[in-house]
Amino acid sequence: MSLSLFIARRIYRENRDGKRVSRPAVFIATLGIAIGLAVMIISVAVVIGFKREVRNKVIGFGSHIQLTNLDAVTSYETHPILVGDSLRTALTHNPDVKHVERYSTKPGMIKTSEAFQGMVLKGVGPEFDADFFNSHLLEGEIPTFTDSVPSNKVVLSKALADKLNLKLGDKIYTYYIQQDIRARRLTIVGIYQTNFSEYDNLFLLTDIALVNRLNGWEKDQVSGVELQIHNYDQLEEVTNRLSATFDNVIDEFGGVYYVRNILQLNPQIFAWLDLLDTNVWVILLLMVGVAGFTMISGLLIIILERTTMIGILKALGATNYTIRKTFLWFAVFLIGKGMIWGNLIGLTFYLLQAQFGLFRLDPQTYYVDTVPVAFNWGWWLLINLGTLFASVSMLIGPSFLISKINPASSMRYE
């Protein structure tokens, strides 16, 4: 064991036993590290969790990538594309694609005896992946939709049901404006709630056969195809590869294929989520700064209290470098103790919030009803290593104060 580490451990033990080192200064320094690290862990867990929840809800409604008609990129009154067996087979066997499903949309209006509400009727086929809607289903069921015979069954959100005073099993009248007004009576078989008002207030889910009949389309014509991919981190690369293959291809009815991913379809939402990363970096820098400055003040007080010891060590032949290392080792012990408490606080908050949802949010504003949290090992290691490195680095400069201490005068210091 080096001399510096040996002396540092002795000083640390004296502090633990309540002896010479100033306990308030050490306590404040340790507390600064603990609070700073806990805030950083909590902030990152909340932001990662919030981004994941919002992203998953957007993807749940629209999948990762959509293949649509180029002429229908700005409206729910879509122009169709031809999606035959050959195209579906090509997409299904694409190594980047996990799942393929067709959809068709038709904007319209729900009218009851007391109120009316605009909406978009979204039709899906038998290949529809209902996992997302099943996970947010409150009442009823998600039926097995078909692409041959309209069932007149519909699933709508709790937000729409509350606005129109509807309940499970009710029959609703919906109206669609084309050259003339067309009406359809639908039966509510399921009610879901995602708290994502952008979509909850808009979409009704039904079978694709009904929507295609309302649109008057030919066989195999649909609004588009939704594609789930294996790896979200490769979204841009997969989009570019699919675009190179399908963009500007014209089907036999004149529809022009166009590929877009979920980021391009919802730029405002994802730009807002990206701003959260900036907030996290600001919090991390502020907390590291607070922790570092509390450690600096604590180290300076400790050095001043140990002036006599420093003078004796110098008189015995210890170099400034050796003594500086001694106090830096001591600081590492204090930082380590603070980091243990910081991790304990931060991870306890994460576990409690993940299991019990103690802190609530207004879903109308934040799209979620509880503060979402998610744990990421990479970020956790980065925060801990970054805190340790930054705190020790900030102490190197103040440690040079030791070189200014004169042995002859310091041994008379009280």
C-alpha positions in Angstrom: 0.0 0.0 0.0 1.3 3.5 -0.9 2.1 6.0 1.8 -0.6 8.4 0.4 -3.3 5.8 0.5 -2.3 4.6 4.0 -2.5 8.1 5.4 -5.7 8.9 3.6 -7.3 5.8 5.1 -6.2 6.9 8.6 -7.7 10.4 8.1 -10.9 8.9 6.8 -11.2 6.6 9.9 -10.6 9.6 12.2 -13.4 11.4 10.4 -15.7 8.4 10.8 -15.0 8.1 14.5 -15.7 11.8 15.0 -12.1 13.0 15.7 -10.1 15.8 14.3 -11.5 16.4 10.8 -14.3 18.9 10.5 -17.4 16.8 10.4 -19.8 19.5 9.1 -17.6 20.2 6.1 -17.3 16.5 5.3 -21.0 15.9 5.8 -21.9 18.8 3.5 -19.5 17.6 0.8 -20.8 14.1 1.0 -24.4 15.3 1.0 -23.7 17.4 -2.1 -22.4 14.3 -4.0 -25.3 12.2 -2.8 -28.0 14.7 -3.8 -26.3 15.6 -7.1 -26.0 11.9 -8.1 -29.5 11.0 -7.0 -31.0 13.9 -9.0 -29.0 12.9 -12.1 -30.1 9.2 -11.8 -33.8 10.2 -11.3 -33.7 12.8 -14.1 -32.3 10.4 -16.7 -34.7 7.6 -15.6 -37.7 9.9 -15.9 -36.7 11.3 -19.3 -35.8 7.9 -20.8 -39.1 6.5 -19.4 -41.2 9.4 -20.7 -39.6 9.3 -24.2 -40.1 5.6 -24.4 -43.8 5.8 -23.3 -44.7 8.6 -25.8 -42.7 7.0 -28.6 -44.4 3.6 -28.0 -47.8 5.2 -28.1 -47.0 7.0 -31.4 -45.7 3.8 -32.9 -48.7 1.9 -31.5 -51.0 4.0 -33.6 -48.9 4.2 -36.7 -46.1 1.6 -36.6 -42.4 2.4 -37.4 -42.7 3.0 -41.2 -45.6 3.6 -43.6 -45.9 2.9 -47.3 -48.6 5.2 -48.7 -49.6 7.2 -51.8 -47.5 10.2 -52.5 -50.6 12.3 -53.1 -52.0 11.5 -49.6 -49.2 12.8 -47.4 -51.1 15.7 -45.9 -54.7 14.4 -45.4 -56.7 11.6 -43.8 -58.8 11.6 -47.0 -56.3 9.3 -48.5 -55.6 8.2 -52.1 -55.2 4.5 -52.4 -52.3 2.3 -53.4 -52.4 -1.2 -54.7 -51.2 -3.7 -52.2 -51.4 -7.2 -53.7 -50.0 -10.5 -52.6 -46.7 -9.9 -54.4 -46.0 -6.6 -52.6 -47.0 -8.1 -49.2 -44.8 -11.1 -49.8 -41.8 -8.8 -50.7 -42.3 -6.7 -47.6 -42.8 -9.7 -45.3 -39.6 -11.4 -46.5 -37.6 -8.2 -46.1 -35.0 -9.0 -43.4 -35.4 -5.6 -41.8 -39.2 -5.9 -41.4 -40.8 -7.7 -38.5 -44.5 -7.3 -39.3 -46.7 -6.0 -42.2 -50.3 -4.9 -41.9 -52.6 -3.0 -44.3 -54.9 -0.1 -43.2 -57.4 2.2 -44.7 -58.8 5.5 -43.3 -61.9 7.5 -43.9 -62.6 10.9 -42.1 -66.2 11.4 -40.9 -68.3 12.4 -38.0 -70.1 10.7 -35.1 -73.5 12.2 -34.3 -75.7 11.4 -31.3 -78.9 13.0 -30.1 -76.9 15.4 -28.0 -73.6 16.1 -29.7 -71.4 15.4 -32.7 -67.6 14.8 -33.1 -65.2 14.6 -36.0 -63.2 11.4 -36.3 -61.2 9.2 -38.6 -62.4 5.6 -39.2 -59.3 3.4 -39.5 -59.8 0.0 -41.0 -57.5 -2.9 -40.4 -57.3 -6.5 -41.7 -56.8 -9.9 -40.2 -53.1 -9.4 -40.0 -53.6 -6.5 -37.5 -51.3 -6.7 -34.5 -53.7 -5.9 -31.6 -51.1 -6.0 -28.8 -50.9 -2.3 -28.3 -54.7 -1.8 -28.1 -55.1 -4.8 -25.9 -52.6 -3.4 -23.5 -54.8 -0.2 -23.2 -58.2 -1.8 -23.4 -60.6 -0.8 -20.7 -63.8 -2.6 -21.7 -64.9 -5.1 -24.2 -62.6 -6.7 -26.8 -60.5 -6.1 -29.9 -62.4 -8.2 -32.4 -60.8 -10.2 -35.1 -61.1 -7.9 -38.1 -61.6 -9.2 -41.7 -60.9 -7.9 -45.1 -63.9 -9.4 -46.9 -67.2 -8.8 -45.1 -67.9 -5.6 -43.1 -68.7 -6.3 -39.5 -69.9 -2.9 -38.4 -68.0 -3.4 -35.2 -65.9 -0.5 -33.9 -63.4 0.2 -31.0 -63.1 3.8 -29.8 -61.4 5.7 -27.0 -62.7 6.5 -23.6 -62.1 10.2 -24.4 -64.6 10.0 -27.3 -67.0 7.9 -25.3 -67.1 10.4 -22.5 -67.5 13.3 -24.8 -70.5 11.7 -26.5 -71.9 9.9 -23.5 -71.4 6.5 -25.1 -70.9 3.1 -23.5 -70.0 -0.4 -24.5 -72.7 -2.0 -26.7 -74.1 1.3 -27.9 -74.9 1.7 -31.6 -73.6 5.0 -33.1 -74.4 6.7 -36.4 -71.4 7.9 -38.4 -71.5 10.1 -41.5 -69.1 10.5 -44.3 -69.1 13.3 -46.9 -68.3 12.4 -50.5 -70.4 13.5 -53.5 -73.3 12.9 -51.1 -73.5 12.1 -47.4 -73.2 8.4 -46.5 -74.2 7.0 -43.1 -73.2 3.8 -41.3 -74.5 2.5 -38.0 -71.7 0.9 -36.0 -71.7 -1.1 -32.7 -69.2 -0.3 -29.9 -67.4 -3.5 -29.0 -64.4 -2.1 -27.2 -63.2 1.0 -25.4 -59.5 1.8 -25.0 -57.5 4.6 -23.3 -53.9 5.5 -24.1 -54.1 9.1 -22.7 -52.5 10.2 -26.0 -55.1 12.8 -26.8 -53.7 13.5 -30.3 -55.0 10.1 -31.3 -57.6 9.2 -28.7 -59.8 12.1 -29.8 -59.4 11.1 -33.5 -59.3 7.4 -34.3 -62.0 4.7 -34.4 -60.9 1.2 -35.2 -62.9 -1.1 -37.4 -62.4 -3.7 -40.2 -60.7 -2.7 -43.5 -63.6 -4.1 -45.6 -66.0 -1.4 -44.3 -63.6 1.5 -44.9 -62.7 0.3 -48.4 -66.4 0.0 -49.2 -67.0 3.6 -48.0 -64.1 4.7 -50.1 -65.4 2.8 -53.2 -62.0 1.3 -53.9 -61.0 -1.7 -56.0 -59.9 -5.0 -54.6 -56.4 -4.8 -52.9 -56.5 -1.0 -52.8 -55.8 0.4 -49.3 -54.6 3.7 -47.8 -51.2 2.2 -47.0 -49.1 -0.4 -45.3 -47.7 -0.2 -41.7 -44.3 -1.8 -41.1 -42.8 -2.8 -37.8 -39.0 -3.2 -37.9 -36.7 -5.3 -35.7 -34.5 -2.6 -34.5 -35.7 0.9 -33.8 -32.2 2.3 -33.7 -31.9 1.5 -37.4 -35.1 3.3 -38.3 -33.4 5.8 -40.7 -31.3 3.2 -42.4 -34.2 0.9 -43.0 -36.4 3.8 -44.2 -33.7 4.8 -46.7 -33.4 1.2 -48.0 -37.2 0.9 -48.4 -37.4 4.3 -50.1 -34.7 3.3 -52.6 -36.9 0.3 -53.5 -40.4 1.7 -53.5 -40.4 5.5 -53.8 -42.0 6.7 -57.0 -43.1 3.3 -58.1 -46.5 3.5 -59.9 -49.1 0.8 -59.5 -51.6 -0.2 -62.2 -54.2 2.3 -61.0 -51.7 5.2 -61.0 -50.9 5.3 -57.3 -47.4 6.5 -56.5 -45.7 4.7 -53.6 -44.0 6.8 -50.9 -42.2 5.6 -47.8 -42.1 7.6 -44.5 -41.1 6.7 -41.0 -42.7 7.7 -37.7 -40.2 10.6 -37.2 -41.2 12.1 -40.6 -44.9 11.6 -39.9 -44.8 13.2 -36.4 -41.9 15.8 -36.5 -43.4 18.1 -33.8 -43.8 15.3 -31.2 -40.3 13.9 -31.8 -38.7 17.4 -31.9 -40.3 18.1 -28.5 -38.9 14.8 -27.1 -35.5 15.7 -28.4 -35.6 18.9 -26.4 -35.9 16.8 -23.3 -32.3 15.6 -23.9 -31.1 19.2 -23.7 -32.8 19.6 -20.4 -31.2 16.4 -19.1 -27.7 17.6 -20.1 -28.3 21.0 -18.3 -29.4 19.1 -15.2 -26.3 16.8 -15.3 -23.9 19.7 -15.7 -25.5 21.7 -12.9 -25.5 18.7 -10.5 -21.9 17.9 -11.3 -21.0 21.5 -10.7 -22.8 21.6 -7.4 -21.2 18.3 -6.2 -17.8 19.5 -7.3 -17.9 22.8 -5.6 -19.1 21.3 -2.3 -16.2 18.9 -2.5 -13.8 21.8 -3.2 -15.0 23.7 -0.1 -14.8 20.5 2.0 -11.3 19.7 0.8 -10.0 23.2 1.5 -11.4 23.1 5.1 -9.8 19.7 5.6 -6.4 20.9 4.3 -6.6 24.0 6.6 -7.4 21.8 9.6 -4.5 19.4 8.7 -2.0 22.2 8.3 0.1 20.9 11.2 0.1 17.4 9.8 1.1 18.7 6.4 4.1 20.5 8.0 5.2 17.4 9.9 5.0 15.3 6.7 7.1 17.9 4.8 9.6 18.0 7.6 9.9 14.2 7.4 10.7 14.4 3.7 7.3 13.9 2.0 6.9 15.8 -1.2 4.1 18.1 -2.2 3.0 15.5 -4.7 2.7 12.8 -2.1 0.7 14.9 0.3 -1.6 16.1 -2.6 -2.2 12.5 -3.4 -3.1 11.8 0.2 -5.8 14.4 0.3 -7.1 13.4 -3.2 -7.4 9.8 -2.0 -9.3 11.1 1.1 -11.6 13.0 -1.3 -12.2 9.8 -3.3 -13.3 8.1 -0.1 -15.8 10.9 0.6 -17.0 10.9 -3.0 -17.4 7.2 -2.9 -19.5 7.4 0.2 -21.7 10.1 -1.3 -22.1 8.1 -4.5 -23.3 5.1 -2.5 -26.0 7.2 -0.8 -26.8 8.9 -4.1 -27.3 5.6 -5.9 -29.4 4.3 -3.0 -31.7 7.3 -3.1 -32.0 7.4 -6.9 -32.5 3.6 -7.4 -35.0 3.5 -4.5 -37.1 6.2 -6.2 -36.9 4.3 -9.5 -38.1 1.1 -8.0 -40.9 2.7 -6.0 -42.1 4.7 -8.9 -41.9 1.8 -11.3 -43.8 -0.5 -9.0 -46.4 1.8 -7.4 -46.6 4.9 -9.6 -46.5 7.2 -6.6 -46.1 10.5 -8.6 -49.1 11.3 -10.8 -49.4 13.5 -13.9 -52.2 15.1 -15.8 -52.6 12.9 -18.9 -54.2 15.7 -20.9 -50.9 17.6 -20.7 -48.2 14.9 -20.5 -49.9 11.9 -22.3 -49.3 9.7 -19.3 -51.0 9.5 -15.9 -48.0 8.6 -13.8 -44.3 9.7 -14.0 -42.7 7.0 -16.2 -39.3 5.7 -15.4 -36.9 3.4 -17.2 -33.5 2.1 -16.1 -30.6 2.0 -18.5 -27.3 0.4 -17.5 -25.2 2.4 -19.9 -26.5 5.7 -18.6 -26.2 4.6 -15.0 -22.5 3.6 -15.5 -21.8 6.9 -17.4 -23.4 9.0 -14.7 -21.4 7.3 -11.9 -18.1 7.3 -13.7 -18.6 10.8 -14.9 -19.4 12.1 -11.4 -16.3 10.4 -10.0 -14.0 11.7 -12.7 -15.5 15.2 -12.7 -15.4 15.6 -8.9 -11.8 14.3 -8.6 -10.7 16.5 -11.5 -12.2 19.6 -9.9 -10.1 18.9 -6.8 -6.8 18.8 -8.5 -6.4 22.6 -8.7 -7.3 23.3 -5.0 -4.9 20.6 -3.9 -2.0 22.8 -5.0 -2.7 24.9 -1.9 -0.5 22.3 -0.1 2.6 23.6 -1.9 2.1 27.0 -0.3 2.3 25.6 3.3 5.6 26.2 5.0 6.8 23.4 7.4 8.3 25.7 10.0 5.3 27.9 10.4 2.7 25.2 9.9 3.9 23.1 12.8 3.1 26.1 15.1 -0.4 26.4 13.5 -3.3 25.9 15.8 
